């Protein structure tokens, strides 16, 4: 897509702090990080979200996420990592080019990537299982 900022970054048309690059992906440091070392995995081809992403590309993205966070955990000496991927505006997606956030975490860092757990009711469970397993 010609106006997609992540397409331009992934293809090297806009400079970025690139941690890794191969034929299919570029991994960059996020310009608006949740924490020091927050990175983004960007495919070079345009896919708006995970629903459009080919299975092979999705698999490659997850393997790449593991590779990057394993190395960055040692570099940053952080306690853990969030791997976050949003799909759709309601889910917090603001750039409609598939990407994965790799967010280093330390105890008490206040990055705020949590939620208050609800309860799975038996009615919800049964409805979802019935509909999901029918397909």
ZAZARO-509592 format. One record per residue: x, y, z of N, C-alpha, C in turn. Coordinates in pm, whole numbers, plus 50000, padded with zeros to 5 digits. Each point is the difference from the previous one (the first is absolute). Layout:
BEGIN
XYZXYZXYZ...
END
This chain:
BEGIN
500844988250000499165011850000500895012450000499745009049912500935011249982500025010150113498955001150079499995009650110500224993650137500324987350004500184993050127501405002950057500035006350117501285003750063500844987750032499354989150044500774987950034500534993149875499315000949888500544994749874501295007349965499965013350013501175008149966501174997250093499724998450128501074996750096500554986149973499104990349983500424986149978500854998449875499705007949898500754999249874501245008850000500255007450108501195008350010499875013649934498795003949962499795013049937500045011350103499724996650126500095009450111501024994250098500975007950042501024994850092499404995350132500614989650055499554994650129501204994150073499834998150130501024993150080499754985149984500624994149899499744986249963500864990450083499324990850067500674989550077500294987749916499124997549903500094987749921499265002249869500504993449895499325000449871500284987249924498974994849934500174989049906499125003249879499804990349912499225002649878498545003450029499474995050112498585001450027499655010350109500965002750092499715008450115501105010150029499615010650070500935009350063499535001450145500955000050092499705002150142500685013150040499185009050057500505013450033499705003350146500745009750053499655005550130498825009549981499014998850088498795008349993500345014350038499505009749923500245014250030499195004950119498964992750038499185003550115499954988350096501144996550058500094987550077499235000050132499464988350033499404997950132501104998950105501134994549961501194998450084501245000549912501145002450060501284999949928500174986549931500265000449869500224987949924498764994749929498865006850012498764996049933500264999849849499734988649938500264998349858498724995849927500025001849868498884996049914500514990649892499264989449977500254991149887499065004249888500575003949886499215004749886500244991249878498964993949943500214993249872500205010449890500804996649902500235009249889498805000749906499264989049991498765000049921498885005650087499035006349938498905006050076498904989950027499704998450127498844992550049499405008950108498715002949992499385009350095499994994350142499884986850012499854993850131500304985049991499834993250110500314985650003499084991949910498785005049978499044992749917500474998949856500795009649955500525000049863501364993149987500654997550111501374994850001500034985349959500824996349900500144985849966500584992250119499614987550012500444991650112501534999450010500674998949886501464999050002500635012950054499425011249965500505012950048499755001550149498834995550045499695000450144500984991350078500304988349949500954991150067501395006450006500425006049890501315006749994500055011550101498905007550012499955011250095500194995150143499384988850036500124995050137501414994650027500574993249904501394995250016500945012050014499775010349920500815012150007499835007050135498775000550051499755006050132500814992850106500004986849997500774992250097501495003349990500515000749880501425002949977500385013850055499195010049969500305013750042499895001550151498914995250061499845002050145501044992150079500424988749950501044992350069501315007950005500365006049888501235008049996499845012950081498865006949984499795012750069499884998350151499474988850046499894997650144501395000250064500974994049932501385000250050500605014149993499745007249894500565013449983499425009750103498694999550018499315009650087499964995850147500284987450025499924994650138498605002150058498974998349917498625001650046499514986850061498865000950067499444988450070499114991449913499475005649892499084992749914499655008149878499054994949922499585006449875498524998349979499375010549946498664998849942500184999849849499344990749936499904999849854498545003149971499775011949941498645005149984499715002049852498814996049958499605001649862498515003549998499665012249958498625004950001499384999149861498714996749996499284998949873498685007550008499925011049928498785008149998500075011450100499295010549967500015012050083499534997150143498984991750014499474996850134501034992850086500964993449936501054992850071501255008450020499975012749959501125008950021500935001649882499654994249885500855001749881499855014349948501135006849983499975013849950500665001449864500894990849965500604999749866499534986949937499315001049888499374988349941500924993049900501144995950056501014991749934500404990150110499824987249977500324990150103501365003050062500064999550132501275001550070499884993850138501134996250054500074994350135500865009050086499515002950120500765007750098500774990350088501285002750019500854992350091500375009650112499384998250116500135009850108500734993950119501225004750027500744995050116499335004650129500004991450101499355003050126500954997950117499875008950098500704998350127498955001550110500264993950112499065000450111499685014550036498705003250007499565013350040500155010849895500184996749874500275010249897498795008349958498814996350035498795007849970499675001149852500464990549918499695000649857498504998149973499284993950091498554999549991499414990649898500644989049973499474990449903499374988450077498935003350072499294990050079498505002749994499214991250055498565002050012499534993250126498815003850042499414993750117499284987549953500404988350050499374987549954498514999750032499224995449906498574998050019499764985450039498804995149971499644986250031499384993749876500454988149967499394992349892498784993150056498835004749958498774993750048499764987149922499234991050059499684987549931499185002849874499175010450003499205003649882500895004849886500935009050031500935004949898500854988549945500534991950090500834988649959499254991149903498784996050037499214990849918499655006149864499635012950000499655006749875501195000749906501155003950054501205001449917500464986449948500064990250087500434986649957499074994449893498705001550020499044994949903500215006549863500125013149997500165007149873501364997249935501044999750084501364998149948500174985949944499534990150072500204986149959499104995749886498975007849969499104996849889500665003049865500995008349998500595004449873501084990849954
END
